[in-house]
Amino acid sequence: MAGMEMKPASALPPAGGTGYLAGAAGVHIGGTACRAAAGLENRIWRGALAPGDVSAVMGAIVAAVHEVEEEPKFVVVATPGHVDSIAGTVAAAANLGPEWEGTVPLRDLLRDRLQCDVEVRNDAEMALQAERRRGGLVAANDGALITLSTGVGVALLVDGRDQPTELGHSVLQFDGPPCTGRPHQGCYESYLGGWALPSRYRERHPEFQGTAREIPDDPEFWAECGARLGELVMTLCLLGQRIEVISLIGMVALARAHLLLPAVETRVKKEATLLGTVPRRITVTPLGEDVAVLGALLVARDLLYPFRFA
Ligand SMILES: [Zn+2]
């Protein structure tokens, strides 16, 4: 072994410790929350995020990163809106604040502030990454991720590749309630989106004045929502590709799955003979509200240490 330089043991990271992962961080910004994660997925910081101008939200991101990682080397930010990951820009992320309706060069702004490498990705894409590697879509090759949050999002997993869709805005009732984001009526989001649920509940209970979180666990109301969700599942099954597993994420799914899922199953079973494929499992993510920030961390680690993890 003459001539080989040996590193002192103290300079090596501890086996299995966070030393292997130092420097990678994931961030998720949503309409009301900012989350950051680093290390072995166990260092997660969660904070409130008020809608604000670009510099205020940037400040929140930078502070969140420093909560979990003193010396960030590679940060992946998961954001709502249209993301151009090559240009590093985000557009039409209106729920972050009015300034975010236009195109924001978020990656370059954050690189300057954090003095490290930054990538910007769509939050649904990062959630799918986490679901495939740690959550409800592990070992699934064909499936779907449905987000039930303020909006309704659908990402398909087709032969191992993810395929974002606009199916949350596909119309199931042409004379249905108006959508807010699009010039149409009766799309899935107008029945199941967090913004729409209080109005749908008020149609049954005109005295109700609360938010989606404040809607009671009214079995009839949620069974009707579950039937609509079952119709979205059927729409996916009728696309002609295999759907083995469906995973649900987002605050509405997390809070109301026990009321929604039985009605989904009933609705899908009713049409089972029509459908070429029926998912063998429809579940809620085991990753809770942290799903997108975990995905961002996993991608940041891949980019910083490309040969370290499968
Ligand atoms: Zn719509």
Boltz pocket constraint, residues with backbone or C-beta under 6 A from the ligand:
constraints:
  - pocket:
      binder: B
      contacts: [[A, 168], [A, 169], [A, 170], [A, 179], [A, 180], [A, 181], [A, 182], [A, 184], [A, 187], [A, 188], [A, 189], [A, 190]]
      max_distance: 6.0
